[in-house]
Amino acid sequence: MLESWGIRAMKNMTQTVDPTFASVGTSTRRLDAPDKLTGRTRYAGDLPFAGLLHARLVLSPYAHARITAMNIEPALALPGVVAVYTSQTLGIVSDDRTSRSQTPLAIDEVFWCGHPVAIVLAETPEEAEDGAAAVDVDYEPLPVVVDPIAAMESSSPLARPRTADDASEIAGGGVHAAVSSGPAHVVETTEYSLNVCNKAYKQVGDIEAGLREADVIVEHTYRTRPVHQSYLETQSITVVPTPSGHQMTVWPSTQGMFSVRADIAEALDLADRQIRVESLPIGGAFGGKFGLIEPLAAAAAYQIRKPVRLVLTRQEDLLAGNPAPQTIITLKLGAKRDGTLVAMQGKAIFDTGAYAGASPDLGLTLLASSYRCPHIDLRGYEVLTNKVGVGAYRAPNAPQATFALESTVAELCIELGIDPLVFRKQNALRGGDPTNTSRTPQYPALGLIECLEKIEHHPLWQQRSSLDAVPATYKDWKIGTGIAAGGWPGGLETAAAACRLEKDGTLTVVIGTVDLTGSDTSMALLAAEGLGLSSSLITVAHDSTDTMPYSGGTGGSKTVYSMGPAVLDAARDARAQILSVASELLEAAVEDLEIEKNEVVVRGVPGKSLSLKKIAAASMRFGGRYAPVYGRGRAAVHTNSPMYAVHLAQVAVDPETGEVCVLNYVAAQDVGRAINPAEVEGQIYGGVTQGLGWALLEGFEYDENGQLLTTTLMDYALPHSYDVPTIIPILVEVPSAMGPFGAKGVGEPPVVPVAGAIANAIRDAVGKRVTELPITAERLFTALQH
Amino acid sequence: MLESWGIRAMKNMTQTVDPTFASVGTSTRRLDAPDKLTGRTRYAGDLPFAGLLHARLVLSPYAHARITAMNIEPALALPGVVAVYTSQTLGIVSDDRTSRSQTPLAIDEVFWCGHPVAIVLAETPEEAEDGAAAVDVDYEPLPVVVDPIAAMESSSPLARPRTADDASEIAGGGVHAAVSSGPAHVVETTEYSLNVCNKAYKQVGDIEAGLREADVIVEHTYRTRPVHQSYLETQSITVVPTPSGHQMTVWPSTQGMFSVRADIAEALDLADRQIRVESLPIGGAFGGKFGLIEPLAAAAAYQIRKPVRLVLTRQEDLLAGNPAPQTIITLKLGAKRDGTLVAMQGKAIFDTGAYAGASPDLGLTLLASSYRCPHIDLRGYEVLTNKVGVGAYRAPNAPQATFALESTVAELCIELGIDPLVFRKQNALRGGDPTNTSRTPQYPALGLIECLEKIEHHPLWQQRSSLDAVPATYKDWKIGTGIAAGGWPGGLETAAAACRLEKDGTLTVVIGTVDLTGSDTSMALLAAEGLGLSSSLITVAHDSTDTMPYSGGTGGSKTVYSMGPAVLDAARDARAQILSVASELLEAAVEDLEIEKNEVVVRGVPGKSLSLKKIAAASMRFGGRYAPVYGRGRAAVHTNSPMYAVHLAQVAVDPETGEVCVLNYVAAQDVGRAINPAEVEGQIYGGVTQGLGWALLEGFEYDENGQLLTTTLMDYALPHSYDVPTIIPILVEVPSAMGPFGAKGVGEPPVVPVAGAIANAIRDAVGKRVTELPITAERLFTALQH
């Protein structure tokens, strides 16, 4: 129905945003699509190796227990089983017990239901499964810590043995590191147990004064469940060691090839160069593949000196993956009658499972990064429990924090009687503002206001009281609209890239990043723009960590933003080399040359031209006079360009059942410059869809013994196609001064405001505020009864 | 016994030739040695793949025949045999019948005994062999052309169907191309058959006048046999196509990865980028692995869509490899009484087997590239016969041409009564001389004179009439000494390279060349010198043709000379980047910085330093301020630096049997600058040993039906350790203006003068000139009877 409003929908694939660009801004089909659509793509679990052994894990059925005995003989007696390794025999030399990936098998104690205690290698996957079932482990149950609030109490049993000394440990990290900062000096009056492994504070102004200043104060407590990244391809890896064990080649399903190399080298005390990590396609990651099972599989292969494959089953991935943390956030906002936000106070608890890494500091930063606020007092607590350790998931901590913030803002607006869009525009952070938490540095150009304005003028907002656009099916349901804003500061990582002319006159961009969500295609567009060539002439190639230009993992919304400049730089270097050869061969000044299609032409001299193929031939042959075209790019973008999105949801709620149907969804996002608009839209479709999962469907459920109840996709509910409305993306382009052609990060913001927008739309529809995710029909039905 | 003369022998491994260099000039252990010595190295035939099929060839037992019928059914009926392909079903689309690699299976006719007619794929090598034996081929024998002189006669049957139109065809090429030039306009009075597929002429001055001017004229005809490269690893390849056939990964035993990619792409009409050629160690090549079986194996794998391995047996490699051509060279030299060479006339016949490619032009160039000579008339003929097609073998055509030239020079000196060393010094080409054949350009600095002087002053030459150094065993044998000079113009190819700083503070050089005879180690030394680091901190890495900087094949004595500069350039670029980061972090000017061991230090400020590891950490991390160190080098050296060697052999001849024992051997060679002296010496040991094979042992023998009689290493005699004396290398360094730090090519010259030096030593010992290689005991015994 939205087509009637003249909104561009998915089918519209090509457009140029800015006529000054030839490639950038043109929607371009993904380079990886043909192979994926035709089934040609091969993943880490598909590669054929002679003598390949299949690994299966023995997982703990207890959430917390001591291993008193383990008998692997029954497994070894089974046909096809060739080895069973435990933490004692796996041969990992790293003793970093705070790192899951470095201590992948339980040592003495299991910390969660699903904790791997042994790995079985067999000739077939079925034999490995039988072997895993036959390993006989005796456990002595220990007290289980499930509820994070109870876990914080000084009297709580410990989820795992700890001392005060290791209180600052951080496992994982990955995308978190960019925005982490040390906690300010704050005196805690409460004594917490050692389950609290990390604290963070954001305090500015005088919170008591701020609250006094406020005419209206609202406060709520919000709860979210652990949410799994639910990539199509589970955690997977194939490791092929040389028979001597001197070297190994690794095909992981990972976001970061160089970090996998480092992880394995550390675990086995090998030099980086003994580990060769091969690039290969990956079936989704969303932050969940920054290093988990690689040292485990590599160690097993290193022991047995044969190829080993470990592909988690879906159940294993749910039990032993690294989902987003469960949170409990209490947030209090105070505003003056005129709508000025003056106080923000809050306490955020991040249940990090059995391993630290949930980064409360990042969570607090996100709470304080949407609106100007002079008085802030935010406290964050990372709490260990007997649950699976957490990891990064698309905008880590942002969906949880933003759900709390935007729900509270909505309530504040209702209390104030102010239009929520007007309130947000009034208080929104703008470019040039200091950051709330440190007062310096000032923000660069932000697009929050522009996104709010796009939503403000959208027909769905303008006509929100009209039910004209509501399908007849839902006419008797309660209809509501909600908005929410949210952002992501963006990650940064240094990068290098190369750009090589091929003998057929095409160009190859060589990068060390894993292709995710079309990032390679964006790199091809950047290179095309830098070269002045059609992107159809450009291939993006990866090889192994042995030779690739360094770049970090694909994630953190940083690939185009902070790695793109290296590609652009390499392309421009290659272009200069091409023109230099052409200048000599065409006897024309470089300034008079242009690249048109696949040849260099002399401006204003029709017919005087030289094809790229001929330049390649002149530079890559026996006795050639010209050096091969080999462009090199390097970049170290070290300033973030925060990115914002504002979402507008229209929902229908069945007051009889609490069922929610999302009717319409509009997502405005500042992307700085849409390098590949189709792909940017793709990110928005995907991110919003995942956000709908957070809002309405997904969440780990545990029983009081720490048993995970949602261990299959029957119990853990992902959005189906019928749960997802047509999503209308609106691309806002407030250029970054640093990103290539103004581009900002794109991948993470689309998931951030969804739960808030949906919760606010439900509130609008039925007058009830649900403060716990996911807002299942049961939970909403219960709320409607009160 | 030579140690007593104070000559440095093999055991002496480390020395610095020039104190201005830290790495270059220091004998350095080969990077590939540990893996090879401990058996860790894996070759193309070793890689494990699930579902791998083994290929075996059906070879023609006839030297020339028409295929009248072929029945593959008996083979297909055997257990394990999964496919049999013929030229009709192999699926190669290239129709270039002049190229062996592009038409790897016989079409209608077989051209030599050993011509592959079918390829059998089976689950095990044994089943493939049984399958190949079961393929039923009916042949109708055709006239066989064996003797190249008879083949040239206009009445000769043709070795293969030809028309005058394709007379200029050249197959193969490889290292030849660098020195090829078009023939001058010469009128032939003889009519030749179409078996003569290529002619070349070198005519300068007035040969008749030159011969009239000469006081002494000598003329001989010299014959050589086909000689095989005899690499340890036979021609081998593993091809793994994707199941869709859309792409394939290829592990060839090759000297040129990019050329293999191009060959396969051409054969199957695929884009280059669909073929991924992986770098891997190779077990010798010597010019014989510039492309032969790769399209055949790739086509078979492409048809069956499964991994395919083809590893030639030693017999197959002898029957269907690409050995050096048989030659018949008639050479007439004329000199004045004072020893001035004034005339050179010759006719050189190159038996190219069934495929053109022997390059008579190169052969003539080599004849004319040692001595000044005002009147030259050289004619070269490339002749097709029913023998296996030829390929490059270490200094292609040079051992044959130099055997003829240096034998004739020796006879001329005897006739003139002039010391052969004096004669050679008198006539030797020198830097600044014009080339004999084109008069321009002038030669750059040449080391021929310097090498002659080294031999002149060597004790073995000075004391050549003394028998003091002859072991007692040989006291009753005839003792003689001989010298010969020879050279190689050198190949050239453009190249690029990259140099990457690693997180552990080491550096990786990335190149596209295959490591042969320690070339990677030389590259590490060049990079070390450019970086100002110890070479122990440098790794050389290769990956695949998908991403590697372009460079040509390893061969033609061009790797250090014309690819080394790209590596040096990349290293210097990386150094500049390292110093730039250090300059900021140490707050010191770049000019004040030095690299010492593994850190950057501020000159004159003790303790102010920064390790490379820290620079790596600052430039390869989340939020890093500095771009990763990624140096890029490019080079297009396009002028040769010809390289010369002068050899001195002392032999003992048993007059009763004709048996020859080489007692002492001294090889002086101008290497410009010895980058890795141990490795340069290694090349000399190897080249001289191969030359001894040419001189005394090796050669294909055919019967009158074109049947190869030497199809095993029992019949084809390679030098054994007891055939090889201690070889004394003398490194002469007349720097090149182009090569890195003055380096010239090294690999090919050591084989060039050997046969001439041995023949001249035998002549000196027994007074008989043997003009046919190899100088077997039987052949020499026969000569001694006349």
Interface residues (C-beta under 8 A of the other chain):
Chain A: D35 T38 G39 R40 R42 P48 F49 A50 G51 L52 V175 A177 A178 V240 T242 P243 S244 H246 F258 A262 A271 D272 R273 P307 G491 L492 E493 T494 A495 A496 A498 R500 E502 K503 D504 T506 T508 V510 T539 A541 H542 D543 S544 D546 T547 M548 P549 Y550 S551 G552 G556 A566 D573 Q577 S619 M620 R621 F622 G623 G624 R625 Y626 A627 P628 Y630 G631 R632 R634 A635 A636 H638
Chain B: D35 T38 G39 R40 R42 P48 F49 A50 G51 L52 V175 A177 A178 V240 T242 P243 S244 H246 F258 A262 A271 D272 R273 P307 G491 L492 E493 T494 A495 A496 A498 R500 E502 K503 D504 T506 T508 V510 T539 A541 H542 D543 S544 D546 T547 M548 P549 Y550 S551 G552 G556 A566 D573 Q577 S619 M620 R621 F622 G623 G624 R625 Y626 A627 P628 Y630 G631 R632 R634 A635 A636 H638
